[in-house]
Amino acid sequence: MKDLDFAHSPVWRLVISLSIPTCLSQAVNVLYAVVDRMFIGHMPVDGAIALAGVGVAAPVTSLISSFAVLFGLGGAPLMAMREGHGDHEEAVKVEGIGFALIIIASLVTTPLCLILRRPLLSLFGSSVTTLPYALEYLTWYVIGTPFALISTGMNSYLTSQGRSRRAMCAVITGAVLNIALDPLFIYVFGMGVKGAALATVISQAVSAIVTVTGLLGPSTTIPLRLARPEGLLSWKITKLGLSPFLIIATDSLLMILLNTVLQLKGGPGLGDMLVTASTIIQSYHMLVMNPLGGITGGSQGLISYSYGSGDVSRVKAAYLRVQVLATLYTIIMMALAWTAGDLFIALFTQDGDVAALTGHYLKVFTAMIIPLSLQYNNVDTFTALGKPSASLPLSLFRKAVFTISLLTIPLFASDPGAAFWAEPVSDIIAAAVSTTTMSILLPRILTRRKESGLSI
C-alpha cells in the first residue's frame, strides 16, 4: 500500500496510523448529529421540544446510514484480504461492486423513507408535540441519503487501503462545513430544524465528493471502478457486513424502543423530559461508540491483509494493540462522563430540571463502557477475519440482552428512568461472552489459516 506498508511496517505504527485517524474521523462525524442537536436545543421558545423531536428522528437516520456500513465494512475487509493474498484484480472488483451496492441501497431507501416517515415516527415514540419537528427534520435529511451512504460507505475502502489520512480529511471537511452552516441556516435564515437537516445534507455531499475523488486519484492502490454486482461476491460482501450493519441498525431500533418505554413510563409531561434527556445521553454515547468503532474498525484492513497473506503473528499483534487503544479511550470517556458530564449537557439545554435528570442517567448509561471495548474489538476482529459466523451471533446476543433488560427492568422498578440500566447490563454481559468466544476461536482460526489456503 502506498500510504502504509501493511506487510513490513511495525504493527504498532500501523495500528496507530490506521486507528487514530479513523477514531478522529468518527468523532468528527458524530458532530453532524451533536452540533445539530446543540443548536436546536438552544432555539428560542421551543428548543427543548424540538430537541426531543430530532431525538425521535435520529434512530431513523442511523438506520438509513447502517446500509453504508453493510456494504462498506462488508466489502472493505474483503478487498484488503484479496489484496493481501495477491489477487489485485479481485480486490478492484470487490470495491466496484461495493460501490454499486451502496448506490442501489440509496436509490431504494430514499423513496421508501419519504413514504413511510410519518407512520415510522409515530410508531417510534413521537408524541403529538414532538412529531412536527421530527417530521420536518427527517424529511430534509432523507433527501440527502445518497450522499450520506456514499461518504460513509466508501470511506471504509479508503481506510482499508492504508489511506486513513485522506479518509479523515473527507469526514473533517464535511463536519467543519456543517458546523459553519448550522447557525446560519437555523438562526440567521430562521429555518429551525429544517435548516439543521439541510446543513447536514450539504456537508455530506461535500464529504462524498472528497471520498470518491480520493478513490479515483493517481495515488490510489486499488482504484475505484464501478462494477456490475455479481451474485457470489455481492453475497460475500453482504454476509461479511451483516454484523456491523446489525450493530447500527438494531442500535437504532433499540434506541427507538428505549424512547418509547421512557415516554410510556414517564407520561405526557415527564415522558418528553426523559426523551430529551435520552437524546442528550445518546449524543454523548455516540461520542463514545463511534470513535470506539473507529479504533477497532480502523485496523480491520491491516488484520484482513495480514490474514490474507498468511502472517498470523501480525494478526494477533494487531488485535492486542487495538485493544490497548480501545481500553484507554473508554477509560477517558467514562471519566469525562462522570466528572464533566454537566458541561456537555449544558451545550444542549439550560433547563435545570432536564439537566439534572440527564446528568444522573448519563452516569448510569456509561457505567460499563470500558468492558464494552472488548465486545467491539472482538466483533470487528472476527469481521476482519471473514468470520461472520462468529461476529454476527455476538452482535445479536448483545442486542437480545439489551432488549430483555429494557423490557423487564422497568417492570420491577419505580424509577421512571429505570430503562437506562439496560445499557450497562448488556455491555458487561456481552463483553464477557465475546471475550470468552475470542479466546477459544482465534487460535483455531489462525491455525487453520496456516494449514490451508485463503478462506473467506
C-alpha positions in Angstrom: 0.0 0.0 0.0 1.3 3.4 -0.9 0.4 5.3 2.3 1.2 2.4 4.7 3.1 -0.8 4.1 0.8 -3.4 5.7 3.3 -6.2 5.0 6.5 -4.8 6.6 5.9 -1.7 8.8 5.9 -2.2 12.6 2.5 -3.3 13.8 2.2 -0.5 16.5 2.9 2.1 13.9 0.3 0.7 11.5 -2.4 0.4 14.2 -1.8 3.9 15.4 -1.7 5.3 11.8 -5.0 3.5 11.0 -7.0 3.5 14.2 -6.3 7.0 15.5 -7.2 8.9 12.3 -10.3 6.7 11.9 -11.2 7.3 15.6 -10.9 11.1 15.0 -12.9 10.8 11.8 -15.7 9.1 13.6 -15.5 11.6 16.5 -15.8 14.4 13.9 -18.6 12.5 12.1 -20.6 12.5 15.3 -20.5 16.3 15.2 -23.0 16.1 12.4 -25.6 15.0 14.9 -24.3 16.6 18.0 -23.9 20.0 16.5 -27.4 19.8 15.0 -28.8 18.9 18.4 -26.8 21.6 20.2 -28.0 24.4 18.1 -31.6 23.1 18.0 -31.6 22.7 21.8 -30.8 26.4 22.1 -33.6 27.6 19.8 -35.7 30.2 21.5 -39.1 29.2 22.8 -39.3 25.6 21.5 -35.7 24.4 21.8 -36.3 21.5 24.3 -39.3 20.1 22.4 -37.5 20.5 19.0 -34.6 18.6 20.5 -36.8 15.8 21.6 -38.3 15.6 18.1 -34.9 15.4 16.5 -34.1 12.7 19.1 -37.0 10.6 17.8 -35.9 11.1 14.2 -32.2 10.2 15.0 -32.7 6.4 15.2 -34.3 6.5 11.8 -31.4 8.4 10.3 -29.0 5.9 11.9 -31.0 3.1 10.4 -30.5 4.6 7.0 -26.8 5.1 7.5 -26.4 1.4 8.5 -26.7 0.4 4.8 -23.5 2.2 4.2 -21.9 0.1 6.9 -23.4 -3.1 5.4 -21.7 -2.6 2.0 -18.7 -0.5 3.3 -17.4 -2.6 6.2 -18.6 -5.7 4.4 -16.6 -5.1 1.3 -13.5 -3.2 2.6 -12.1 -6.1 4.6 -12.7 -8.5 1.8 -10.9 -6.1 -0.6 -7.9 -5.9 1.7 -7.9 -9.7 2.2 -7.8 -10.2 -1.6 -5.0 -7.7 -2.0 -3.0 -9.3 0.8 -3.4 -12.7 -1.0 -2.0 -11.1 -4.2 -5.3 -11.0 -6.1 -5.3 -7.4 -7.2 -8.0 -7.6 -9.9 -10.4 -9.3 -7.5 -9.7 -6.5 -4.9 -10.7 -3.9 -7.5 -13.8 -5.8 -8.4 -14.9 -6.1 -4.7 -14.5 -2.3 -4.3 -16.5 -1.6 -7.5 -19.3 -4.0 -6.5 -19.4 -2.4 -3.0 -19.8 1.0 -4.6 -22.7 -0.3 -6.8 -24.5 -1.9 -3.9 -24.3 1.4 -1.9 -25.8 3.3 -4.8 -28.6 0.8 -5.2 -29.3 0.9 -1.4 -29.6 4.7 -1.6 -32.0 4.6 -4.5 -34.2 2.1 -2.7 -34.0 3.7 0.8 -34.7 7.3 -0.1 -38.3 7.0 -1.6 -39.2 4.3 1.0 -38.3 6.5 3.9 -40.1 9.5 2.4 -43.3 7.4 2.0 -43.2 5.9 5.5 -41.7 8.7 7.5 -44.9 9.8 9.3 -46.1 6.3 10.5 -42.5 5.4 11.4 -42.0 8.5 13.6 -45.4 7.9 15.3 -44.5 4.3 15.9 -41.1 5.1 17.2 -42.2 7.2 20.2 -43.0 10.6 18.8 -45.7 12.5 20.8 -48.2 14.9 19.3 -45.9 17.7 20.5 -42.7 16.4 19.0 -44.0 14.9 15.8 -43.9 18.1 13.7 -40.2 18.7 14.5 -39.3 15.1 13.9 -41.1 15.0 10.6 -39.6 18.2 9.3 -36.0 17.2 10.2 -36.3 13.7 8.8 -37.9 14.8 5.5 -35.0 17.0 4.6 -32.4 14.6 5.9 -33.7 11.7 3.8 -33.3 13.7 0.6 -29.6 13.6 1.1 -29.5 9.8 1.7 -27.3 9.0 -1.4 -24.6 11.5 -0.1 -24.7 10.0 3.4 -24.3 6.4 2.2 -21.6 7.1 -0.3 -19.5 9.3 2.1 -19.7 6.8 4.9 -19.6 3.5 3.0 -16.7 4.4 0.6 -14.7 5.9 3.4 -14.1 2.4 4.6 -12.4 1.4 1.3 -10.0 4.4 1.7 -9.0 3.3 5.2 -8.6 -0.3 4.2 -6.1 0.7 1.5 -4.0 2.4 4.2 -5.2 5.9 3.2 -6.6 6.8 6.6 -5.4 10.4 6.3 -7.5 11.0 3.2 -10.4 9.3 4.8 -10.1 11.6 7.8 -9.8 14.6 5.6 -13.1 13.7 3.8 -15.0 13.4 7.1 -13.5 16.6 8.7 -14.2 18.7 5.6 -17.9 17.8 5.8 -18.1 18.2 9.6 -16.5 21.7 9.6 -18.8 22.8 6.8 -21.8 21.5 8.9 -20.7 23.5 11.9 -20.5 26.6 9.8 -23.8 26.1 8.1 -25.9 25.1 11.2 -26.1 28.5 12.9 -26.5 30.3 9.5 -29.5 28.1 8.5 -31.1 27.7 11.9 -30.8 31.2 13.3 -29.9 33.7 10.6 -32.3 32.3 8.0 -34.8 31.2 10.6 -35.1 27.7 9.2 -35.1 25.8 12.5 -34.8 22.0 12.4 -35.2 22.1 8.6 -32.0 24.2 8.5 -30.1 21.8 10.6 -31.0 18.9 8.3 -30.2 20.9 5.2 -26.8 21.8 6.6 -26.1 18.1 7.2 -27.2 17.2 3.6 -24.9 19.8 2.0 -22.0 18.8 4.2 -22.4 15.1 3.5 -22.5 15.8 -0.2 -19.1 17.6 0.0 -17.7 14.7 2.1 -18.9 12.2 -0.5 -17.1 14.1 -3.3 -13.8 14.2 -1.3 -14.1 10.5 -0.6 -14.8 9.4 -4.2 -12.2 11.6 -5.7 -9.7 10.1 -3.3 -10.5 6.6 -4.6 -10.1 7.9 -8.2 -6.8 9.6 -7.6 -3.5 8.5 -9.1 -2.0 7.5 -5.7 -4.8 5.0 -5.1 -3.5 1.5 -4.9 -6.9 0.0 -5.6 -8.7 2.4 -8.0 -12.5 2.7 -7.9 -14.2 1.2 -10.9 -17.9 0.8 -10.8 -18.8 -2.9 -11.4 -21.9 -4.8 -12.0 -23.0 -6.7 -8.8 -22.2 -10.4 -9.1 -24.2 -12.9 -7.1 -21.3 -14.6 -5.3 -19.2 -11.5 -4.4 -22.3 -9.5 -3.6 -23.4 -12.2 -1.2 -19.9 -12.4 0.4 -19.9 -8.6 0.9 -23.3 -8.6 2.4 -22.6 -11.6 4.6 -19.4 -10.0 6.0 -21.2 -6.7 6.5 -24.2 -8.1 8.3 -22.6 -7.9 11.8 -21.6 -4.2 11.8 -24.9 -3.5 9.9 -27.0 -5.1 12.6 -25.0 -3.4 15.3 -26.0 0.0 13.9 -29.5 -1.0 12.6 -30.5 -2.6 15.8 -29.0 0.2 17.9 -31.4 2.5 16.1 -34.3 0.2 16.7 -33.4 -0.2 20.4 -33.0 3.5 20.9 -36.5 3.9 19.5 -37.7 1.2 21.9 -35.9 3.0 24.8 -37.6 6.3 23.9 -40.9 4.6 23.7 -40.5 2.9 27.1 -39.4 6.3 28.6 -42.4 8.1 27.1 -44.8 5.5 28.4 -43.2 5.2 31.8 -42.9 9.0 32.3 -46.3 10.0 31.0 -47.2 13.1 29.0 -45.1 15.6 30.9 -42.2 13.7 32.3 -42.1 11.4 29.3 -41.0 14.3 27.0 -38.3 15.3 29.5 -37.0 11.8 29.7 -36.8 11.6 25.9 -35.0 14.9 25.8 -32.6 13.5 28.4 -32.2 10.4 26.3 -31.4 12.5 23.2 -28.6 14.2 25.0 -27.3 11.0 26.6 -27.3 9.3 23.2 -25.3 12.2 21.8 -22.6 11.5 24.4 -22.9 7.8 23.8 -22.3 8.4 20.1 -19.1 10.2 21.1 -18.0 7.1 22.9 -19.2 4.4 20.5 -18.5 5.8 17.1 -14.8 6.7 17.8 -14.5 3.3 19.6 -15.8 1.7 16.4 -13.2 3.8 14.6 -10.4 2.4 16.7 -11.5 -1.3 16.4 -12.6 -0.9 12.8 -9.8 1.3 11.5 -7.3 -1.6 11.7 -9.6 -4.1 10.0 -7.7 -3.6 6.8 -4.4 -4.5 8.4 -5.9 -7.6 10.1 -7.6 -8.7 6.8 -4.4 -8.1 4.8 -2.3 -10.0 7.3 -4.8 -12.9 7.4 -4.9 -12.9 3.6 -1.1 -13.1 3.3 -0.9 -15.8 6.0 1.0 -13.7 8.5 -0.9 -14.8 11.6 1.5 -13.3 14.1 0.7 -9.8 12.8 -3.0 -10.6 13.2 -2.6 -11.4 16.9 -0.3 -8.4 17.4 -2.8 -6.0 15.7 -5.7 -7.4 17.8 -3.9 -6.9 21.1 -2.7 -3.4 20.2 -6.1 -2.3 19.1 -7.5 -3.5 22.4 -5.0 -1.3 24.3 -6.1 1.8 22.4 -9.8 0.9 22.8 -9.5 0.4 26.6 -7.6 3.7 27.1 -10.2 5.5 25.1 -13.2 4.2 27.0 -11.5 4.9 30.4 -11.1 8.5 29.3 -14.7 8.8 28.1 -16.1 7.3 31.2 -14.1 9.6 33.4 -15.3 12.6 31.4 -18.9 11.5 31.7 -18.7 11.1 35.5 -16.7 14.2 36.2 -17.6 16.7 33.5 -20.9 15.5 32.2 -22.7 18.7 33.3 -20.5 20.7 30.9 -21.6 18.5 28.0 -25.2 18.7 28.9 -25.1 22.5 29.1 -24.3 22.5 25.4 -27.8 21.2 24.7 -30.1 22.8 27.4 -30.3 25.5 30.0 -33.3 23.9 31.6 -32.2 23.0 35.2 -34.7 20.1 35.6 -33.7 18.5 32.3 -30.0 19.0 33.0 -30.3 17.3 36.5 -32.2 14.4 35.1 -29.8 13.9 32.2 -26.7 14.1 34.5 -28.0 11.3 36.7 -28.8 8.9 33.9 -25.7 9.7 31.9 -23.7 8.1 34.7 -26.0 5.1 34.6 -25.8 4.7 30.8 -22.0 4.9 30.6 -21.2 2.7 33.7 -19.9 -0.3 31.7 -18.4 1.3 28.5 -14.8 0.1 29.5 -15.6 -3.6 29.2 -17.7 -2.8 26.1 -14.4 -2.1 24.3 -13.7 -5.8 24.4 -17.1 -6.5 22.6 -16.3 -4.0 19.9 -12.8 -5.3 19.3 -13.8 -9.0 19.3 -16.7 -8.4 16.8 -14.7 -6.2 14.4 -11.7 -8.7 14.5 -14.0 -11.6 13.6 -15.4 -9.5 10.7 -11.9 -8.6 9.5 -11.0 -12.3 9.5 -14.1 -13.0 7.3 -15.9 -14.9 10.1 -19.5 -13.6 10.2 -20.5 -16.9 11.8 -18.8 -15.6 14.9 -19.3 -11.9 14.7 -23.0 -11.9 13.9 -24.2 -14.1 16.8 -22.1 -12.0 19.2 -23.7 -8.8 17.9 -27.2 -10.2 18.1 -26.6 -11.6 21.6 -25.8 -8.1 23.0 -29.0 -6.7 21.4 -31.0 -9.6 22.8 -29.7 -8.9 26.3 -30.4 -5.2 25.9 -34.0 -5.8 24.7 -34.7 -8.2 27.6 -33.3 -5.8 30.1 -35.1 -2.9 28.6 -38.5 -4.6 28.8 -38.0 -6.2 32.2 -36.1 -3.8 34.5 -38.8 -1.1 34.3 -41.4 -3.6 35.5 -39.6 -4.1 38.8 -38.5 -0.5 39.4 -40.4 2.5 40.5 -37.9 4.9 38.9 -39.4 6.2 35.6 -35.9 6.2 34.0 -35.0 2.6 35.0 -34.9 1.7 31.4 -31.5 3.4 31.1 -30.0 0.5 33.1 -30.4 -1.8 30.2 -27.3 -0.4 28.6 -24.7 -1.2 31.3 -26.3 -4.6 31.9 -26.0 -5.6 28.3 -22.5 -4.1 28.0 -20.9 -6.2 30.7 -22.6 -9.5 29.8 -21.8 -9.1 26.1 -18.1 -8.3 26.8 -17.7 -11.4 28.9 -19.3 -13.7 26.3 -17.4 -12.2 23.3 -14.0 -12.4 25.1 -14.6 -16.0 26.0 -15.5 -16.8 22.4 -12.5 -15.0 21.1 -10.1 -16.8 23.4 -11.5 -20.1 22.1 -11.9 -19.4 18.4 -9.0 -17.2 17.5 -6.2 -19.8 18.0 -8.3 -22.3 15.9 -8.9 -19.8 13.1 -5.2 -18.8 12.8 -4.0 -22.5 13.0 -6.4 -23.4 10.1 -5.1 -20.4 8.1 -1.5 -21.6 8.4 -2.5 -25.1 7.2 -4.8 -24.2 4.3 -5.4 -21.7 1.6 -7.4 -18.4 1.8 -10.7 -19.0 3.5 -13.4 -16.3 3.3 
